[in-house]
Amino acid sequence: MRVPGRPPRARRPLSRRHGPAVLGLAIALLTSACGGGAGGSASAGTAPVPAGERAAVAAQRLAENTVVPLEGDPPAPELPVTVDSSDGRKVTVEDTSRILPLNGGIAEIVFTLGLGDRVVGRDVTATFEEAKDLPLVTRAHDVGAESVLSLHPTVVLADTDTGPSEAIGQIRDAGVPVVVLDPATRLQDVTTRTTRVAEALGVPSAGEALNTRMRKEIADARASVPEGSRPRVAFLYMRGSAAVYLLGGKGSGADSLIEAAGAVDAGVGSGLDKPFTPITSEGLVAAGPDVILMMTKGLDSVGGIEGLVEIPGIAQTPAGMDRRVVDLEDGVLLSFGPRTPLVIDILVDRLHGA
């Protein structure tokens, strides 16, 4: 299930929540992160940065809604390159001077690789600050071939969910190379997709550098997981206005994030072998979550926490009884891109918190 969204809302100012000393540390961590390294890594022989402090910095970073390019000068593409496209084609890219990503997560990778000044347009899910003023080439989630071609792209990056297929065909028939990628639905897909984007744009070394950075950031976040803490977490996808109430299971995307944050996916643990299953009281009781994880728009759509616990079965779970609900903005939680390590930082803190 592909779910667009917007960047997370800011939490209370760091100075109020943590005091001047921690604020200074947070600023230092933020400066380190913006320099291209991990957001406060734990070097050998040093104690991990506490989860609460990492989460505060991550929340501030996400609230700023910007990307952090790799350090140094932008990479120089080595072209031409021929790459495999997920639609079964081989695609040759000869020019990357005008890049058009038709997916927000792909756009984020392009900008983080240092090639943002070559991007000429965006789709509706590219909502981060660096992209928001670019021409929009989609309506809802449908690509307009005429809008794309009017920007004269030299390469288009899409994924298998991008459509309609007729529009992609028109773009390709106009002579524009279209590289199609598999959707990112698991944590491990982040580095795979980064590698493929970097290869398609002729900057494989930059892709390796970004993957190294992200792996380190995720490892540093996981180092802050409290020993012995394994809360059961249920991911609920809800759209109250459309009467959509789903419990996440194996393959939801959230399951890999919950696991990375040192918790147990309650849906998977109760035997759900599909990404999403309609919520029932029996299913919620079987899942027995200690914490409920949701997207912010979904929580808002049911009237916040108080509205959520009115849904049959929610109040009977440990999470419902304790009002333990964690929400992150839609466009970030399952984005599976360069900012995913920040999501792990926040989940480690909030899922294990009292």
Helices and strands as residue ranges (DSSP letters): H 14-34, H 51-64, E 81-84, E 90-93, E 99-101, H 104-110, I 111-115, G 116-118, E 138-139, E 142-143, H 145-149, E 155-159, H 165-173, E 178-181, H 189-200, H 204-222, E 232-239, G 240-242, E 244-248, H 254-260, E 264-265, H 266-269, E 276-278, H 281-287, E 291-295, H 296-301, H 304-308, G 314-316, H 318-322, E 325-328, H 330-333, H 340-352
